[in-house]
Every structure is written in structure tokens, then in C-alpha cells.
């Protein structure tokens, strides 16, 4: 089995895409502004971790000592006040040992509050991404390819790569929610439970979105949206007529396990940066959840 692909120096592309999507999707400006601030913390953390190369067992302490403070400061500056207050309540008087233990619990998949998960993921994520397979598997990776070969994490999203040849579609890959490694995965297979019966694989997409080279049930419940002039709180209202707001994104859901992933098609938008675009897919997430599905893993912003 070949090793997973690990993104190399991805930060400039993520930063630029976050800026572009903040202009395109007003309803996602808050989460994207916070993400943009976190990138400025995570990039130097990633660079340092590539040099320092901490052992897998040392990742929680390393992230707690080297990254967590920057995450707290960035969130206080760019995030909502309610989140900043909750974060200070969690880490305000916590020792380095307590902070490292919080990150360890996230790596071990233990139950945590949303704030603890956010802090742990934002702090440890760039370190794990820098280490790749050297970060060590923290979960059993023998689940028919449904876990990251590098760290054992669950997939955050699915994406279709640019096609190699004209009139063909690109291969499908999953992106790890922990270390951002990617690995190939079959198209018509649930990334959560491995279901292959196409009658149980559901696609949720906006009206007007072309679904090519797909089989299974296609549920079209989202009308095209134009939120560029929508007032605050009105961005989720659908237009009767309009181009799709997410022509390159859809929901891949499974009725067997009731789980879903956001899927991003780079053939439809080569400028897309999957981990950033997925943060902006808020209306798609809401529609999937209203339809009875649960995301395999909530993203960094809890969506």
C-alpha cells in the first residue's frame, strides 16, 4: 500500500482562497475570517514541526507548548466574543500538562466539549500535517481504506481531482480531518460504512447543479442562491431563480449509516482548495442535517 499524499506548503493557497470565499459567500465571512487568522498561527507551527520532528507520543505536549497560545490569541482577535470567553474559561488557568492532556484526548477520540475539540484540533492539526506518516497512527487504519493511512483519522471531506484526460472525470480522494493527508477512495462507496449499494447512496445538491458521471439517488432540494446582497440573517433564503452558489460542491450521503461528507469537484472549479471550500458549505451542511444525516466529522468550525 502506497503512502498517503501530504500537501506541501499549502498555506498561501489556503490564505488566498479564504480571502476569495469571504467575498463570494457573505454568510461564511465569520468562520472564514477566523480560519484566516488561524492560518497565520498554523503556518509557522507547521514549518517548525517539520524541522523539530517531534515523536508521535510528544505531539500533545509539543502542540500545547508551541501552538495553543497562538490559537487562543487568534481566536480572541478574530472569533466571536462568546467563543473567546469559553476558550479562556477552558484554558485560562490550565497547566501545560492539562493542555497537553486535552489534546491527547482529542487524538484518542474521547468525548470532549466543542471548545476543547476546536482548541485541540487547531493546535495539533498543523503539527500532524507536518509530520505526515511520522505522526503515527492513533486509530486502527484497517477499515477498508476508510481511515487515513498516515494517522488513522476519519475523513473530513471528499474531493474529485482534475481529470487527466478530456471527457473523463478525475479520481476521488478523501482528506483526513486530523493531518490533512489524502488517499484514494472509490467513488460509489460510502466513506463512513463502506456501503456500495447505489440505491442507498444519496446526493444532495443545489437546483441547477449538473450531476455528471453519477448514479444513485439524486435529491435536489436547494435552489440556486444569490447571497451577495442579502442582509445579515437572510443569507440562507433560497431564490426562486439563480445560479447555484456551490456549483462545485455537493453532499455525498448514505442512508445505511446516515452519515455524509461534503464533496468538492476540482473539475468544476480548479481554484477550489478543499479544506477551505468545505468551511463555506454552510447551507449544504444545514440541508444535509435537516434531511437526517450527520457529518462523518464536524469541521474545524464545528459545522
C-alpha positions as CSV (number, residue, x, y, z in Angstrom):
1,X,0.0,0.0,0.0
2,X,1.5,3.3,-1.0
3,X,1.7,6.1,1.5
4,X,-0.8,9.0,1.5
5,X,-0.2,12.2,-0.3
6,X,0.7,15.1,2.0
7,X,0.2,18.7,0.9
8,X,3.4,20.7,0.6
9,X,3.4,24.3,1.9
10,X,-0.3,24.7,1.4
11,X,-0.7,27.9,3.4
12,X,-0.5,30.5,0.7
13,X,-3.2,28.8,-1.3
14,X,-5.4,28.4,1.8
15,X,-5.0,32.0,2.8
16,X,-5.8,33.3,-0.7
17,X,-8.8,31.0,-1.0
18,X,-10.2,32.1,2.3
19,X,-10.0,35.7,1.3
20,X,-11.7,35.0,-2.0
21,X,-14.5,33.0,-0.4
22,X,-15.2,35.7,2.2
23,X,-16.1,37.9,-0.7
24,X,-18.2,35.3,-2.5
25,X,-20.1,33.9,0.5
26,X,-21.1,36.7,2.9
27,X,-22.8,34.2,5.2
28,X,-19.5,32.5,5.8
29,X,-17.4,35.6,6.4
30,X,-17.2,35.0,10.2
31,X,-15.9,31.4,10.1
32,X,-13.6,32.2,7.2
33,X,-12.2,35.3,9.0
34,X,-11.4,33.1,12.0
35,X,-9.9,30.4,9.8
36,X,-7.8,33.1,8.0
37,X,-6.4,34.2,11.4
38,X,-5.6,30.6,12.4
39,X,-3.7,30.1,9.2
40,X,-1.2,32.8,10.4
41,X,-0.7,30.7,13.5
42,X,-0.7,27.3,11.9
43,X,1.8,28.1,9.1
44,X,4.8,28.8,11.4
45,X,3.7,25.9,13.6
46,X,3.8,23.6,10.5
47,X,7.2,24.9,9.4
48,X,8.7,24.5,12.9
49,X,7.3,21.0,13.3
50,X,8.9,19.9,10.0
51,X,12.2,20.9,11.5
52,X,11.7,19.8,15.0
53,X,10.0,16.5,14.0
54,X,8.6,15.6,17.4
55,X,7.9,12.0,18.1
56,X,4.3,10.9,17.8
57,X,3.9,10.5,21.6
58,X,5.2,14.0,22.1
59,X,2.7,15.7,19.8
60,X,0.2,16.7,22.5
61,X,2.9,18.4,24.7
62,X,4.5,20.0,21.6
63,X,1.3,21.4,20.3
64,X,0.3,22.6,23.8
65,X,3.6,24.4,24.3
66,X,4.2,25.7,20.8
67,X,0.8,26.3,19.2
68,X,-2.1,26.5,21.6
69,X,-1.3,30.0,22.9
70,X,-1.3,31.4,19.3
71,X,-4.6,29.7,18.6
72,X,-6.2,31.3,21.7
73,X,-4.9,34.7,20.7
74,X,-6.0,34.4,17.1
75,X,-9.5,33.3,18.2
76,X,-9.8,36.1,20.7
77,X,-8.9,38.6,18.0
78,X,-10.9,37.2,15.0
79,X,-13.6,35.0,16.5
80,X,-16.9,35.7,18.2
81,X,-16.7,37.0,21.8
82,X,-18.8,34.1,23.1
83,X,-16.2,31.6,21.7
84,X,-13.3,33.7,23.1
85,X,-14.9,33.7,26.6
86,X,-15.5,29.9,26.5
87,X,-11.9,29.3,25.5
88,X,-10.5,31.4,28.3
89,X,-12.7,29.5,30.7
90,X,-11.2,26.3,29.4
91,X,-7.5,27.2,29.3
92,X,-7.2,30.3,31.4
93,X,-5.8,28.5,34.4
94,X,-4.9,25.2,32.8
95,X,-1.3,24.0,33.2
96,X,0.7,22.8,30.3
97,X,0.1,19.3,31.5
98,X,-3.7,19.9,31.4
99,X,-3.5,21.5,28.0
100,X,-1.5,18.6,26.6
101,X,-4.0,16.1,28.1
102,X,-6.8,17.9,26.3
103,X,-5.0,17.5,23.0
104,X,-4.3,13.8,23.8
105,X,-8.0,13.2,24.5
106,X,-8.8,14.6,21.1
107,X,-6.2,12.4,19.4
108,X,-7.6,9.4,21.3
109,X,-11.1,10.2,20.1
110,X,-12.6,10.7,23.5
111,X,-15.7,12.8,24.2
112,X,-15.0,16.5,24.6
113,X,-16.8,19.8,24.5
114,X,-16.9,21.6,21.2
115,X,-14.5,24.2,22.5
116,X,-12.0,21.6,23.6
117,X,-12.1,19.9,20.3
118,X,-11.6,23.2,18.5
119,X,-8.6,24.1,20.6
120,X,-7.0,20.6,20.3
121,X,-7.6,20.3,16.6
122,X,-6.5,23.9,15.7
123,X,-3.3,23.3,17.7
124,X,-2.3,19.7,16.8
125,X,-3.6,19.8,13.2
126,X,-0.6,21.7,11.7
127,X,1.8,19.5,13.7
128,X,0.3,16.3,12.4
129,X,0.1,17.7,8.9
130,X,3.8,18.5,9.0
131,X,4.7,15.0,10.3
132,X,2.5,13.0,7.9
133,X,3.1,9.3,8.4
134,X,5.7,10.1,11.1
135,X,2.9,11.3,13.3
136,X,1.9,7.7,14.0
137,X,-1.4,6.0,13.6
138,X,-3.7,6.8,16.5
139,X,-6.5,4.6,15.4
140,X,-6.9,1.2,13.6
141,X,-6.4,2.0,9.9
142,X,-7.6,-1.3,8.6
143,X,-11.2,-0.2,7.9
144,X,-11.3,-0.9,4.2
145,X,-9.5,2.4,3.5
146,X,-12.0,4.5,5.4
147,X,-9.3,5.9,7.8
148,X,-6.2,7.9,7.0
149,X,-3.2,5.7,6.3
150,X,-1.0,8.2,7.9
151,X,-2.6,8.9,11.3
152,X,-5.8,6.8,11.4
153,X,-8.1,9.9,11.3
154,X,-11.5,9.9,9.8
155,X,-12.2,11.7,6.5
156,X,-13.2,15.4,6.6
157,X,-14.3,15.6,3.1
158,X,-14.3,14.0,-0.3
159,X,-12.9,15.6,-3.5
160,X,-12.7,14.8,-7.2
161,X,-9.3,15.7,-8.7
162,X,-8.9,17.4,-12.0
163,X,-9.3,14.9,-14.9
164,X,-6.2,13.7,-16.6
165,X,-7.9,13.5,-20.0
166,X,-10.7,15.5,-21.6
167,X,-14.2,14.0,-21.3
168,X,-13.1,11.9,-18.3
169,X,-13.6,12.5,-14.6
170,X,-10.9,12.7,-12.1
171,X,-10.3,10.2,-9.3
172,X,-11.9,10.5,-5.9
173,X,-9.9,11.1,-2.8
174,X,-10.6,11.6,0.9
175,X,-8.9,14.3,3.0
176,X,-8.0,13.5,6.7
177,X,-9.7,15.5,9.4
178,X,-6.6,15.3,11.5
179,X,-3.4,15.6,9.4
180,X,-4.8,16.7,6.0
181,X,-3.2,13.7,4.2
182,X,-5.2,12.4,1.2
183,X,-5.8,9.0,-0.1
184,X,-7.7,7.4,-3.0
185,X,-11.2,6.0,-2.4
186,X,-13.8,4.5,-4.7
187,X,-16.5,6.9,-6.0
188,X,-19.6,4.9,-5.4
189,X,-18.8,3.8,-1.9
190,X,-19.8,5.4,1.5
191,X,-16.7,6.8,3.2
192,X,-18.3,6.1,6.6
193,X,-19.6,2.5,6.4
194,X,-18.4,1.2,3.1
195,X,-21.9,0.8,1.6
196,X,-21.8,0.2,-2.2
197,X,-25.5,-0.2,-3.0
198,X,-26.1,2.8,-5.1
199,X,-29.8,2.8,-4.1
200,X,-28.6,3.8,-0.6
201,X,-26.1,6.4,-1.7
202,X,-27.8,9.8,-1.9
203,X,-26.6,13.0,-3.5
204,X,-27.9,16.3,-2.2
205,X,-27.2,19.3,-4.5
206,X,-28.5,22.7,-5.4
207,X,-31.0,23.1,-8.2
208,X,-29.2,23.8,-11.4
209,X,-26.1,21.8,-10.5
210,X,-25.1,19.4,-13.2
211,X,-24.5,15.9,-11.9
212,X,-22.4,14.0,-14.4
213,X,-21.0,10.5,-14.2
214,X,-23.0,9.7,-11.1
215,X,-25.5,7.0,-10.2
216,X,-27.7,6.5,-7.2
217,X,-30.5,8.7,-5.8
218,X,-30.2,12.5,-6.5
219,X,-32.2,14.7,-4.2
220,X,-32.4,18.3,-5.3
221,X,-33.8,20.4,-2.5
222,X,-31.6,23.5,-2.6
223,X,-32.5,26.2,-5.1
224,X,-29.9,28.4,-6.6
225,X,-28.9,31.2,-4.3
226,X,-27.5,34.7,-4.7
227,X,-26.5,35.9,-1.2
228,X,-24.2,38.8,-2.3
229,X,-26.8,41.4,-1.3
230,X,-28.6,39.6,1.4
231,X,-28.8,41.2,4.8
232,X,-27.4,39.6,7.9
233,X,-29.5,36.6,8.9
234,X,-31.2,36.3,5.4
235,X,-28.4,34.6,3.6
236,X,-30.0,31.1,3.8
237,X,-33.1,32.1,2.0
238,X,-33.3,30.5,-1.4
239,X,-34.0,32.4,-4.6
240,X,-36.6,31.2,-7.0
241,X,-34.3,31.7,-9.9
242,X,-30.5,31.9,-9.8
243,X,-27.2,30.2,-10.5
244,X,-26.1,27.6,-7.9
245,X,-23.9,29.1,-5.2
246,X,-22.0,25.9,-4.9
247,X,-21.7,24.5,-8.5
248,X,-18.6,22.6,-7.5
249,X,-19.9,21.1,-4.2
250,X,-22.5,18.6,-3.2
251,X,-23.3,16.3,-0.3
252,X,-22.5,12.6,-0.6
253,X,-24.8,10.9,1.9
254,X,-25.6,7.3,2.9
255,X,-29.0,6.0,4.1
256,X,-27.4,2.9,5.6
257,X,-25.4,4.8,8.2
258,X,-27.0,8.2,7.9
259,X,-23.6,9.9,7.5
260,X,-22.4,12.3,4.9
261,X,-19.4,14.2,3.6
262,X,-19.1,17.4,1.6
263,X,-17.7,16.6,-1.9
264,X,-15.7,19.1,-3.9
265,X,-15.2,18.7,-7.6
266,X,-12.0,20.4,-8.8
267,X,-13.0,19.8,-12.4
268,X,-15.8,22.3,-11.9
269,X,-13.7,24.8,-10.0
270,X,-9.9,24.2,-10.3
271,X,-9.3,27.2,-8.0
272,X,-11.0,25.3,-5.1
273,X,-8.9,24.5,-2.0
274,X,-10.9,21.6,-0.5
275,X,-10.3,22.2,3.3
276,X,-11.2,25.9,2.8
277,X,-14.2,25.5,0.5
278,X,-15.7,22.9,2.8
279,X,-15.8,25.6,5.6
280,X,-18.0,27.7,3.3
281,X,-20.6,25.0,2.5
282,X,-22.8,26.0,5.5
283,X,-26.1,25.9,3.6
284,X,-25.3,22.4,2.3
285,X,-24.4,21.2,5.8
286,X,-27.6,22.6,7.2
287,X,-29.7,20.9,4.4
288,X,-28.0,17.6,5.0
289,X,-28.6,17.7,8.7
290,X,-32.2,18.8,8.2
291,X,-32.5,15.7,5.9
292,X,-31.5,13.5,8.8
293,X,-27.8,13.0,8.0
294,X,-24.8,13.5,10.3
295,X,-21.4,14.6,9.1
296,X,-18.6,12.0,9.5
297,X,-16.6,14.6,11.3
298,X,-17.6,18.2,12.0
299,X,-15.0,20.6,10.5
300,X,-12.7,22.9,12.5
301,X,-15.5,25.4,12.9
302,X,-17.9,22.8,14.2
303,X,-20.1,22.5,11.1
